[in-house]
Amino acid sequence: MIDQATRAAPARPTALRRAAPALLGYAAVRALGLLTLAVWSAARGKSAYTLLTARWDSLWYARVAGGGYGYEVRLANGDVHSDLAFFPLLPWLERLPAAVGPLSYADAGFAVSLLASLAAAWGIFAVVEHVYDRRRPLSEGGAGADGGRAGLFAVLLWAALPVGIVQSMAYSESLFTALAAWSLYCVLTGRWVGAGALALAAGLTRPVGLAVVAAVWAAAVVSFVRERDLLGRDDGLLGRDGDLPGDDGVSSGRERGSFVRNGSAPGPHGARSTPRAPASAPRSPVRRVLGMLLAPLGAAGYVLWVGRRTGDGLFGYFHVQAGWRNGFDGGYAFARFVAAQLTSFPAALAGLGLIAGVGLLVWLYVVGVRQRQPLPLLVYSGVVTALALCASSYFGSKPRLLLPAFPLLLPLAAALARARVSRSALVTGALALVSALYGAFWLNGSGPP
């Protein structure tokens, strides 16, 4: 008689099948947002489609797609707005459907963003599922968050962000988030060449591609350090699996792919799960090095090309950004802006709201550190947040610039995954409704520049 314990375990559903509930939920949230925008815009005599595809940055991307770089606007105060401030990957992608079909560049940008937003949602799900599937359930002394459920709620929370409507615009945020999420997933799973190639593409999409490069490099460097340390240990500490523990740049030499950095997941009362036995043979470092070399080529290549085109060398791109009044001042201009809001009423309410928002971001990041999120996620979200908050750009853009920082949502997603289904559904449904209403109000008002 066949022992029940020796029977083969049922095959795990495919990656797309596991992600399907999250993708359907994402599509539902975004459909609610688009429907609300359409109704709101119609009531105000505006075109919702125009707001999504032919306003603000969408026009600049479409112009680059149609005529290449070289367009600029000189303002009365002497500022020069150059299209060189916009990275090239989205315009390149807009050219493809426009070249083979009847779509305009604006239409193509909208289509690219819709597809990219689904890819981003899938990537976020894959990252979160991978992270939390490495933790033991609450009944076994672990953290209690199921990977699939945590991934589902992370995607829903990302879709229902107050500025989630940007994910459906002909902007580059969705494309960048998709590339960043899948690059991080490749890092977490030890696919170094894929991680580097996707980081390269992210660097051609937005300036914050630096965050993806930093995550890849941080993980790779830590992996090399741990490999060196392990090779110096006694052979008796090594197991038989054939992989170097920590080779994905996430775990610390005990549990490969672990959520935590020291190889064990903290339980609800600080208890730690039993780590897996270390593995033996280190992987070849060639692919890791290749990933590291690929990662910065996109951003560096474009910045150098802009410098050559403008004749300003290494500082050419920064001069272009200065024409838009963009720069990095460590948050000084933003702090002054917030302080100015506190000097009068009702502007003081907005100032207090900004302070609360920044406090929430800091708290979420600290919780992520305390929960021992994988190093690549901490580096990535930390750099994205720092660049958004510490830039001297238009302050209304900051929520949009924070859109790619999805790892900040992991603590909230895990909490919803552990809560009762009815409570989690109520929370996410309310957030989706608020996001839809705010997005419609926002785009019909000041909107994102």
C-alpha positions in Angstrom: 0.0 0.0 0.0 1.3 3.4 -0.9 2.1 5.6 2.1 0.0 8.8 1.9 3.1 10.8 2.9 5.0 9.7 -0.1 2.4 10.8 -2.6 3.4 13.6 -4.8 2.1 17.0 -3.7 -0.4 18.7 -6.0 1.1 20.9 -8.6 1.2 24.6 -7.6 -0.9 26.9 -9.7 0.9 28.8 -12.4 2.1 32.3 -11.6 -0.6 33.9 -13.7 -3.3 31.8 -12.1 -2.1 32.8 -8.7 -2.0 36.4 -9.6 -5.4 36.4 -11.4 -7.5 37.5 -8.3 -5.2 40.4 -7.7 -5.2 41.4 -11.4 -9.0 41.2 -11.5 -9.3 43.3 -8.3 -6.8 45.8 -9.7 -8.8 46.1 -13.0 -12.0 46.6 -11.0 -10.5 49.4 -8.8 -9.1 51.2 -11.8 -12.4 50.8 -13.8 -14.2 52.4 -10.9 -11.8 55.3 -11.0 -12.2 55.7 -14.8 -15.9 55.5 -14.6 -16.0 58.1 -11.9 -13.7 60.4 -13.9 -15.9 60.1 -17.0 -19.1 61.0 -15.1 -17.4 63.9 -13.2 -15.8 65.3 -16.3 -19.0 65.0 -18.3 -20.8 67.0 -15.6 -18.2 69.8 -16.0 -18.2 69.7 -19.8 -14.8 68.2 -20.1 -13.4 65.2 -21.8 -12.1 62.5 -19.5 -10.0 61.0 -22.3 -8.3 64.3 -23.0 -7.5 64.6 -19.3 -5.9 61.2 -19.4 -4.0 61.5 -22.7 -3.5 65.1 -23.8 -2.6 67.2 -20.7 0.5 68.0 -18.8 3.4 65.5 -19.3 1.4 63.4 -21.7 1.8 66.2 -24.3 5.5 66.2 -23.9 5.9 62.5 -24.2 3.7 62.5 -27.4 5.7 65.3 -28.9 9.0 63.4 -28.3 7.4 60.3 -29.8 6.3 62.2 -32.9 9.2 64.5 -33.6 12.1 63.4 -31.4 14.0 65.6 -29.0 14.7 69.3 -29.5 11.5 71.1 -28.5 11.6 73.7 -25.7 9.5 76.5 -24.3 11.0 79.7 -23.0 9.0 81.4 -20.2 8.7 85.1 -19.5 10.8 84.7 -16.3 13.7 83.2 -18.3 13.1 79.5 -17.5 13.5 77.1 -20.3 11.4 73.9 -20.4 13.1 71.4 -22.5 11.8 68.0 -23.6 15.2 66.6 -22.7 13.9 66.4 -19.2 11.7 63.4 -20.3 13.3 60.0 -20.5 12.9 58.2 -23.8 11.4 54.7 -23.1 7.8 55.7 -23.0 8.0 57.8 -26.3 9.8 54.9 -27.9 7.0 52.5 -26.9 4.4 55.0 -28.1 5.9 55.0 -31.6 5.3 51.2 -32.0 1.5 51.0 -32.0 1.3 54.4 -33.7 3.5 53.1 -36.6 1.5 49.9 -37.3 -2.0 51.1 -36.6 -4.4 54.0 -36.6 -3.5 55.1 -33.0 -2.2 58.6 -32.3 0.8 58.9 -30.1 -1.5 60.0 -27.2 -3.7 56.9 -27.8 -0.6 54.7 -27.9 0.6 56.2 -24.6 -2.7 55.5 -23.0 -2.6 51.9 -24.2 1.0 51.4 -23.0 0.1 52.8 -19.6 -2.9 50.5 -19.3 -0.9 47.4 -20.2 2.0 48.6 -18.0 -0.2 49.1 -15.0 -1.4 45.5 -15.2 2.2 44.4 -15.5 3.0 46.5 -12.5 0.2 45.0 -10.5 1.4 41.5 -11.4 5.0 42.4 -10.4 3.9 43.8 -7.1 1.9 40.7 -6.4 4.9 38.5 -7.4 7.2 40.4 -5.0 4.8 40.4 -2.1 3.8 36.8 -2.6 7.5 35.7 -2.7 8.3 37.7 0.4 5.5 36.4 2.6 5.6 32.9 1.4 9.0 32.7 3.1 7.3 33.2 6.4 5.7 30.5 8.5 2.0 30.8 9.4 0.8 32.2 12.7 -0.2 28.6 13.9 3.5 27.6 13.5 4.9 30.5 15.4 5.5 32.7 12.3 4.1 36.1 11.2 0.8 34.8 9.9 0.5 36.6 6.6 -0.3 34.4 3.6 1.7 35.3 0.5 -1.1 35.2 -1.9 -3.5 37.2 0.3 -0.8 39.8 1.2 0.0 40.1 -2.5 -3.7 40.6 -3.3 -4.1 43.4 -0.8 -0.8 45.1 -1.8 -2.1 45.3 -5.3 -5.5 46.6 -4.2 -3.9 49.2 -2.0 -1.6 50.4 -4.8 -4.6 50.7 -7.2 -6.5 52.6 -4.5 -3.9 55.2 -3.7 -5.3 58.8 -3.7 -3.4 59.5 -6.9 -4.0 56.1 -8.4 -5.7 57.7 -11.4 -2.1 58.5 -12.7 -1.7 54.7 -13.3 -4.3 55.1 -16.1 -2.8 58.2 -17.7 -0.3 58.4 -20.6 2.4 59.0 -18.0 5.5 56.9 -17.3 4.7 56.0 -13.6 3.0 52.7 -14.5 5.7 51.7 -16.9 8.4 52.5 -14.4 6.7 50.7 -11.5 6.3 47.6 -13.7 10.0 47.5 -14.6 11.0 48.2 -11.0 8.7 45.6 -9.5 9.9 42.8 -11.8 13.5 43.8 -11.4 13.1 43.5 -7.7 11.5 40.2 -8.1 14.4 39.0 -10.2 16.8 40.2 -7.4 14.8 38.3 -4.8 14.8 35.1 -6.8 18.5 35.3 -7.9 17.9 36.2 -11.5 20.7 38.7 -11.8 20.8 39.3 -15.5 17.1 39.8 -15.7 17.3 42.2 -12.7 20.0 44.2 -14.4 18.2 44.3 -17.8 15.0 45.5 -16.2 16.9 48.1 -14.1 18.5 49.3 -17.3 15.0 49.8 -18.8 13.8 51.5 -15.7 16.7 53.9 -16.0 15.5 54.8 -19.4 12.0 55.6 -18.1 12.4 58.0 -15.2 15.2 59.7 -13.2 14.2 57.7 -10.2 15.5 54.6 -12.0 18.5 55.2 -9.7 16.5 53.5 -7.0 16.3 50.3 -8.9 20.0 50.4 -9.7 20.8 51.0 -6.0 18.6 48.0 -5.0 20.4 45.7 -7.5 23.8 46.8 -6.5 23.1 46.7 -2.7 21.8 43.1 -3.0 24.7 42.0 -5.2 27.3 43.5 -2.9 25.8 42.0 0.2 25.6 38.7 -1.7 29.3 38.8 -2.5 30.2 39.7 1.1 28.1 36.8 2.5 29.6 34.4 -0.1 33.1 35.4 1.0 32.2 34.9 4.6 30.7 31.5 4.0 33.6 30.3 2.0 35.8 31.0 5.0 33.8 28.8 7.3 34.2 25.2 8.2 32.9 22.9 5.5 30.8 21.2 8.1 28.4 24.1 8.2 27.5 23.6 4.6 24.5 21.6 3.4 23.8 19.7 0.2 21.4 21.8 -1.9 24.0 23.2 -4.2 23.1 26.9 -3.8 24.8 29.5 -1.8 22.5 30.8 0.9 21.8 34.5 0.5 22.8 34.4 -3.2 19.6 36.4 -4.0 20.9 39.3 -1.9 17.9 38.9 0.5 18.6 36.3 3.1 21.6 36.3 5.3 23.1 32.9 4.8 20.5 30.7 6.5 17.3 30.9 4.5 17.6 31.6 0.9 14.8 34.0 -0.3 13.7 34.7 3.3 11.7 37.8 4.1 14.1 38.7 6.9 17.7 39.5 6.6 19.0 37.2 9.3 17.4 34.0 8.0 14.3 33.7 10.3 11.0 35.3 10.5 9.9 37.0 13.7 6.6 35.7 15.1 4.0 37.7 16.8 5.9 37.7 20.1 9.4 37.9 18.6 9.8 34.2 18.2 11.8 33.1 15.2 11.2 30.2 12.9 13.8 27.5 12.3 16.1 28.5 9.4 16.8 26.1 6.6 20.2 24.4 6.5 22.8 26.4 4.6 23.6 25.2 1.1 27.0 24.4 -0.2 28.3 25.3 -3.6 28.2 29.0 -4.4 26.8 30.1 -7.7 29.0 31.5 -10.4 29.4 35.3 -9.8 29.5 36.0 -13.5 25.8 36.5 -13.9 25.7 38.6 -10.8 28.4 40.9 -12.1 26.7 41.1 -15.5 23.5 42.2 -13.8 25.4 44.8 -11.9 27.0 46.1 -15.0 23.7 46.2 -16.9 21.7 48.0 -14.2 23.1 51.6 -14.5 23.5 51.7 -18.3 20.0 53.0 -19.1 20.1 56.1 -16.8 23.8 56.7 -17.3 23.5 56.4 -21.1 20.7 58.9 -21.3 22.3 61.4 -18.9 25.5 61.3 -20.9 23.7 61.6 -24.2 21.9 64.7 -22.9 25.2 66.2 -21.7 26.7 65.6 -25.2 23.7 67.1 -26.9 23.6 70.2 -24.8 27.4 70.6 -24.7 27.4 70.7 -20.9 29.0 67.3 -20.3 28.1 65.4 -17.2 26.0 68.3 -15.9 23.9 68.7 -19.0 20.9 66.9 -17.7 21.0 68.7 -14.4 21.0 72.0 -16.3 17.9 70.9 -18.2 16.2 70.0 -14.9 17.2 73.4 -13.5 15.2 75.0 -16.3 12.1 73.3 -14.9 13.1 74.4 -11.4 13.8 70.8 -10.4 16.7 69.9 -8.2 17.7 68.1 -5.0 18.0 70.3 -1.9 17.6 67.7 0.8 14.0 68.8 1.4 14.7 72.4 2.3 12.3 73.9 -0.2 9.6 71.4 0.7 10.0 72.2 4.4 9.7 75.9 3.7 6.6 75.3 1.7 5.0 73.3 4.5 6.0 75.9 7.0 4.4 78.7 4.9 1.1 76.8 4.9 1.0 76.9 8.7 1.0 80.7 8.8 -2.6 81.2 7.8 -6.0 79.5 7.9 -7.4 77.4 6.2 -4.0 76.7 4.5 -2.8 75.5 7.9 -5.0 72.5 7.5 -3.2 71.6 4.3 0.1 72.0 6.1 -0.9 69.7 8.9 -2.1 67.2 6.3 1.3 67.3 4.6 3.1 66.8 7.9 0.8 63.8 8.7 1.5 62.4 5.3 5.2 62.6 5.7 4.9 61.1 9.1 2.9 58.2 7.7 5.6 57.5 5.1 8.3 57.5 7.7 6.3 55.3 10.0 5.6 52.8 7.1 9.3 52.7 6.3 10.3 52.2 9.9 7.8 49.4 10.2 9.3 47.8 7.1 12.7 47.9 8.7 11.5 46.5 12.0 9.7 43.7 10.1 13.0 43.0 8.4 11.9 43.5 4.8 14.4 42.3 2.2 17.3 44.7 1.7 16.5 45.4 -2.0 13.0 46.5 -1.1 14.2 48.8 1.7 16.9 50.4 -0.5 14.5 50.9 -3.4 11.6 52.4 -1.4 14.1 54.5 0.7 15.6 56.0 -2.4 12.3 56.6 -4.2 10.9 58.3 -1.0 14.0 60.4 -0.5 14.1 61.6 -4.1 10.4 62.5 -4.0 10.5 64.4 -0.7 13.8 66.0 -1.0 13.4 67.4 -4.5 12.8 71.1 -5.0 10.3 70.4 -7.8 6.6 71.4 -8.0 5.2 70.3 -4.6 1.9 69.1 -6.1 3.8 66.4 -7.9 5.2 64.7 -4.8 2.3 62.2 -4.3 2.7 61.2 -8.0 6.5 60.8 -7.5 5.8 58.5 -4.6 3.6 56.2 -6.6 6.3 53.7 -7.4 7.2 53.2 -3.7 5.0 50.2 -3.4 7.1 48.4 -0.7 5.8 50.9 1.8 2.4 49.2 1.4 3.7 45.8 2.6 2.9 46.3 6.4 -0.6 47.5 5.6 -1.1 44.6 3.1 0.0 42.1 5.6 -2.4 43.5 8.2 -5.3 43.3 5.8 -4.3 39.7 4.9 -4.5 38.7 8.5 -7.8 40.5 9.1 -11.3 39.0 8.6 -12.4 39.0 5.0 -15.4 41.2 5.6 -13.3 43.8 7.4 -10.5 43.8 4.7 -13.1 44.1 1.9 -14.8 47.0 3.6 -11.4 48.8 4.0 -10.3 48.3 0.5 -13.7 49.1 -0.9 -13.8 52.4 1.0 -10.3 53.3 -0.2 -11.2 52.5 -3.8 -14.2 54.8 -3.6 -12.2 57.6 -2.1 -9.5 57.2 -4.7 -12.0 57.3 -7.5 -13.6 60.5 -6.2 -10.4 62.2 -5.4 -8.9 61.3 -8.8 -11.9 62.7 -10.7 -11.8 65.9 -8.5 -8.0 66.2 -9.0 -7.8 65.8 -12.7 -10.8 68.2 -13.2 -9.0 70.7 -11.0 -5.3 71.5 -10.7 -4.3 68.0 -11.8 -0.8 66.6 -12.0 1.8 68.7 -13.8 
